[in-house]
Amino acid sequence: MTAEPTIVTWGPERVAGLTGLWRRCAPGESISEDEFVTALWGPDAEVLGTLDDRGVIAASTRTEPDGTVVGWIRLVAVDPEVQRQGLATALVGAAEAWLRSRSVVFAGLGDEAPPYLWPGVDLTNVGAQCLAEACGYEPVEATFNMALPVTFRAEPPEGMVVRRLTDDPDVEAVRAMVERNWDVFLPEFDLGVEGASVFATFSGDDPVGFCAHSVGRIGWLGPMGTDPAWGGRGIGASLVSAVCTDLMVAGLSSVEVCRVGPVRFYASLGAVTSRTFRTLLKAL
């Protein structure tokens, strides 16, 4: 680039410009304005971009229980007409400066939740992989998604029912189960409840499993879990079935299972690997 770009803070009122930029950068991967707002703006987050809507970067931070502050870069997008001119590197530098101002020790690309747009840097995105390498980010982990046809169906175990979480008593009971077993899922669980996209399996009045979808991206499944005391009875399959039914009604043909684990469970339902990502870190 012939001159340093002017990079300013973008508020959510700039989401239309961001969405238009993203469509020019990646026309094959649709992300809605609502999904961008949910994933990029909020407490401990910052969106920076150029005045002309040609480039944008989003970052966030989180304080760990031991007091360590970690950060992530959630999105980098540069208009194809001005790529390979140094703008992406300048944006990364601006985001890293913001992260340092928040006492961040390590910055990552991926492996953050919630919310996020991807669980890492897609291996097929060569430009992003090259940018990460050029800016000093080192790969530390790989993860992948699996795709499952929305035609999958499984009945709940005998004596159990699966229902969408809409009533306060159900929400409170399931939230307590989530907090007891997987407290890391609570932010995503709360987002899913707000969007009416969380199902739970009940044995009588007791919740024994839950599954959310479309928390950050429409059609993406997760988080989910079965109470350890109730494992191996088909509860998880019945929850996935409820999600598949929901997304079929919404017009989707498949469910994207994000950051899969355990692999054998989803493979047994008919899911296949769909996308692979790398998590990359840099010491600031």
C-alpha positions as CSV (number, residue, x, y, z in Angstrom):
1,M,0.0,0.0,0.0
2,T,1.3,3.5,-0.7
3,A,0.1,4.9,2.6
4,E,-0.9,3.7,6.0
5,P,-4.7,3.0,6.0
6,T,-6.9,4.9,8.4
7,I,-8.4,2.3,10.8
8,V,-11.3,3.2,13.1
9,T,-13.7,1.5,15.4
10,W,-16.8,0.1,13.7
11,G,-20.0,-0.1,15.7
12,P,-22.9,-2.4,14.8
13,E,-24.4,0.3,12.7
14,R,-21.7,-0.6,10.1
15,V,-22.9,-4.2,9.9
16,A,-24.4,-3.6,6.4
17,G,-21.0,-2.5,5.1
18,L,-19.3,-5.4,6.8
19,T,-21.9,-7.9,5.2
20,G,-21.3,-6.4,1.8
21,L,-17.6,-6.6,2.2
22,W,-17.9,-10.3,3.3
23,R,-20.0,-11.1,0.2
24,R,-17.3,-9.7,-2.0
25,C,-14.6,-11.7,-0.2
26,A,-16.4,-15.0,0.2
27,P,-19.6,-15.2,-1.9
28,G,-19.9,-19.0,-1.3
29,E,-20.3,-18.7,2.5
30,S,-23.3,-16.8,3.6
31,I,-23.3,-15.0,7.0
32,S,-26.2,-12.8,7.9
33,E,-26.1,-9.4,9.5
34,D,-27.7,-10.9,12.7
35,E,-24.9,-13.5,12.8
36,F,-22.2,-10.9,12.4
37,V,-23.7,-8.8,15.2
38,T,-24.0,-11.7,17.6
39,A,-20.5,-12.9,16.9
40,L,-18.5,-9.7,16.7
41,W,-20.1,-7.0,18.9
42,G,-20.5,-7.2,22.6
43,P,-18.6,-7.0,25.9
44,D,-14.8,-7.4,25.6
45,A,-15.0,-7.2,21.8
46,E,-13.8,-4.7,19.2
47,V,-14.4,-4.3,15.5
48,L,-11.9,-2.2,13.5
49,G,-12.1,-1.3,9.9
50,T,-11.2,1.2,7.2
51,L,-13.3,4.3,6.5
52,D,-14.0,3.0,2.9
53,D,-15.4,-0.4,4.0
54,R,-12.5,-2.1,2.2
55,G,-11.1,-4.0,5.3
56,V,-12.3,-5.1,8.7
57,I,-11.0,-7.1,11.6
58,A,-12.7,-8.3,14.8
59,A,-11.1,-9.2,18.1
60,S,-12.2,-10.2,21.6
61,T,-10.8,-11.0,25.0
62,R,-11.6,-13.3,27.9
63,T,-10.2,-13.5,31.4
64,E,-9.4,-17.0,32.6
65,P,-10.0,-18.2,36.2
66,D,-6.3,-17.7,37.0
67,G,-6.5,-14.1,35.9
68,T,-4.7,-14.6,32.6
69,V,-6.2,-12.5,29.8
70,V,-6.4,-14.3,26.4
71,G,-7.6,-12.9,23.1
72,W,-8.8,-13.9,19.7
73,I,-9.1,-12.5,16.2
74,R,-12.5,-13.6,15.1
75,L,-12.6,-12.2,11.5
76,V,-10.4,-10.6,8.9
77,A,-11.8,-9.5,5.6
78,V,-10.2,-7.4,2.8
79,D,-11.9,-6.4,-0.4
80,P,-10.4,-8.6,-3.3
81,E,-9.6,-5.4,-5.2
82,V,-7.1,-4.3,-2.6
83,Q,-5.7,-7.6,-1.4
84,R,-2.0,-8.3,-1.3
85,Q,-1.2,-4.6,-0.6
86,G,-0.6,-4.8,3.1
87,L,-4.0,-3.9,4.4
88,A,-4.7,-7.3,6.1
89,T,-1.3,-7.1,7.9
90,A,-2.1,-3.5,9.0
91,L,-5.5,-4.7,10.3
92,V,-3.9,-7.5,12.3
93,G,-1.4,-5.1,13.8
94,A,-4.3,-2.8,14.8
95,A,-6.2,-5.7,16.4
96,E,-3.0,-6.8,18.2
97,A,-2.5,-3.3,19.6
98,W,-6.0,-3.3,21.0
99,L,-5.4,-6.8,22.5
100,R,-2.2,-5.6,24.1
101,S,-4.0,-2.6,25.6
102,R,-6.3,-5.2,27.3
103,S,-3.3,-7.0,28.8
104,V,-3.7,-10.0,26.5
105,V,-0.8,-12.5,26.8
106,F,-1.7,-14.9,23.9
107,A,-3.8,-14.1,20.8
108,G,-5.4,-16.9,18.9
109,L,-7.1,-17.6,15.6
110,G,-9.8,-20.1,16.5
111,D,-10.7,-22.3,19.5
112,E,-12.8,-19.6,21.1
113,A,-16.4,-20.0,22.3
114,P,-18.7,-18.3,22.4
115,P,-19.6,-16.8,20.1
116,Y,-17.6,-17.4,17.0
117,L,-18.0,-17.6,13.3
118,W,-15.6,-20.5,12.8
119,P,-13.7,-22.8,15.3
120,G,-10.4,-21.9,13.6
121,V,-8.9,-21.0,10.3
122,D,-10.3,-23.2,7.5
123,L,-7.5,-25.2,5.9
124,T,-8.9,-24.5,2.4
125,N,-8.6,-20.7,3.0
126,V,-5.0,-20.5,1.8
127,G,-5.0,-16.6,2.0
128,A,-5.9,-16.7,5.7
129,Q,-3.3,-19.4,6.4
130,C,-0.6,-17.3,4.7
131,L,-1.6,-14.2,6.6
132,A,-1.5,-16.1,9.9
133,E,2.0,-17.4,9.1
134,A,3.2,-14.0,8.0
135,C,2.0,-12.4,11.2
136,G,3.7,-14.9,13.4
137,Y,0.8,-17.2,14.4
138,E,1.8,-20.8,15.1
139,P,-0.5,-23.8,14.5
140,V,-1.2,-25.7,17.8
141,E,-4.3,-27.8,17.1
142,A,-6.6,-29.0,14.4
143,T,-10.3,-29.6,14.6
144,F,-13.1,-30.4,12.2
145,N,-16.8,-30.2,11.5
146,M,-19.1,-33.0,10.3
147,A,-22.3,-32.7,8.2
148,L,-25.4,-34.7,8.9
149,P,-28.5,-34.9,6.7
150,V,-31.5,-33.3,8.3
151,T,-33.4,-36.5,7.4
152,F,-31.8,-38.3,10.4
153,R,-34.5,-39.4,12.9
154,A,-34.3,-41.2,16.3
155,E,-37.0,-41.7,18.9
156,P,-36.3,-40.8,22.5
157,P,-35.8,-43.7,24.9
158,E,-38.9,-45.2,26.4
159,G,-40.4,-43.0,29.1
160,M,-38.6,-39.9,28.0
161,V,-39.6,-36.9,26.0
162,V,-37.8,-34.3,24.0
163,R,-39.1,-30.7,24.0
164,R,-37.9,-27.3,23.0
165,L,-36.9,-25.0,26.0
166,T,-39.5,-22.3,26.2
167,D,-40.9,-22.5,29.8
168,D,-38.9,-20.9,32.6
169,P,-39.0,-24.0,34.9
170,D,-37.6,-26.1,32.1
171,V,-34.9,-23.6,31.3
172,E,-33.9,-23.3,34.9
173,A,-33.7,-27.0,35.4
174,V,-31.7,-27.6,32.2
175,R,-29.4,-24.7,32.9
176,A,-28.6,-26.1,36.3
177,M,-27.7,-29.4,34.6
178,V,-25.4,-27.6,32.2
179,E,-23.8,-25.6,34.9
180,R,-23.2,-28.8,36.9
181,N,-21.6,-30.8,34.1
182,W,-20.3,-28.4,31.4
183,D,-20.2,-24.8,32.8
184,V,-18.1,-23.8,29.8
185,F,-21.3,-24.2,27.7
186,L,-23.4,-21.7,29.7
187,P,-22.8,-18.6,27.5
188,E,-23.8,-20.6,24.4
189,F,-26.7,-22.2,26.2
190,D,-28.1,-18.8,27.2
191,L,-27.7,-17.5,23.7
192,G,-29.5,-20.6,22.4
193,V,-32.4,-20.2,24.8
194,E,-32.8,-16.5,23.7
195,G,-33.2,-17.8,20.1
196,A,-35.5,-20.7,21.1
197,S,-33.1,-23.2,19.6
198,V,-32.4,-25.4,22.5
199,F,-34.0,-28.9,23.0
200,A,-33.8,-31.0,26.1
201,T,-34.6,-34.6,27.0
202,F,-36.6,-35.2,30.2
203,S,-37.1,-38.3,32.3
204,G,-40.2,-37.2,34.2
205,D,-39.4,-33.7,35.5
206,D,-35.6,-34.3,35.4
207,P,-33.5,-33.1,32.4
208,V,-31.0,-35.7,31.2
209,G,-29.6,-34.1,28.1
210,F,-29.7,-31.0,25.9
211,C,-28.8,-29.8,22.4
212,A,-28.6,-26.4,20.9
213,H,-28.4,-25.3,17.3
214,S,-27.9,-22.0,15.3
215,V,-26.4,-20.3,18.4
216,G,-23.7,-18.5,16.3
217,R,-24.4,-19.7,12.7
218,I,-27.7,-20.9,11.3
219,G,-27.6,-24.7,10.9
220,W,-24.6,-25.3,13.2
221,L,-25.2,-27.8,16.0
222,G,-23.8,-27.4,19.4
223,P,-23.3,-27.3,22.2
224,M,-24.9,-30.5,23.4
225,G,-24.4,-33.0,26.2
226,T,-26.0,-36.0,28.0
227,D,-25.8,-36.1,31.8
228,P,-23.0,-38.6,32.5
229,A,-25.3,-40.7,34.7
230,W,-27.6,-41.3,31.7
231,G,-25.2,-42.0,28.9
232,G,-25.5,-44.8,26.4
233,R,-29.3,-44.9,26.2
234,G,-29.9,-43.0,23.0
235,I,-30.6,-39.6,24.5
236,G,-28.1,-37.9,22.3
237,A,-29.4,-39.4,19.1
238,S,-33.0,-38.2,20.0
239,L,-31.8,-34.7,20.6
240,V,-29.9,-34.6,17.3
241,S,-33.1,-35.9,15.7
242,A,-35.1,-32.9,17.1
243,V,-32.5,-30.5,15.8
244,C,-32.6,-32.1,12.3
245,T,-36.4,-31.9,12.3
246,D,-36.2,-28.2,13.3
247,L,-33.7,-27.4,10.5
248,M,-35.6,-29.4,7.9
249,V,-38.6,-27.2,8.6
250,A,-36.3,-24.2,8.2
251,G,-35.4,-25.4,4.7
252,L,-31.9,-26.7,5.3
253,S,-30.6,-29.9,3.9
254,S,-27.9,-30.7,6.4
255,V,-26.7,-29.9,9.9
256,E,-23.2,-28.7,10.5
257,V,-21.8,-30.3,13.7
258,C,-19.2,-27.8,14.9
259,R,-15.8,-28.9,16.4
260,V,-16.9,-32.5,16.7
261,G,-16.4,-34.7,19.7
262,P,-16.9,-37.6,20.2
263,V,-16.4,-38.5,16.5
264,R,-17.8,-42.1,16.8
265,F,-21.1,-40.8,18.1
266,Y,-21.8,-38.5,15.1
267,A,-20.3,-41.0,12.7
268,S,-22.8,-43.6,13.9
269,L,-25.6,-41.2,13.0
270,G,-24.4,-40.9,9.5
271,A,-22.3,-37.7,9.7
272,V,-19.2,-37.2,7.5
273,T,-16.3,-34.8,7.8
274,S,-17.2,-31.5,6.1
275,R,-14.6,-28.8,7.1
276,T,-11.2,-28.8,8.8
277,F,-9.7,-26.0,10.8
278,R,-6.5,-25.0,12.5
279,T,-6.1,-23.2,15.8
280,L,-3.1,-20.8,15.7
281,L,-1.6,-18.8,18.6
282,K,0.8,-16.0,19.0
283,A,2.5,-14.7,22.2
284,L,2.0,-11.0,22.5
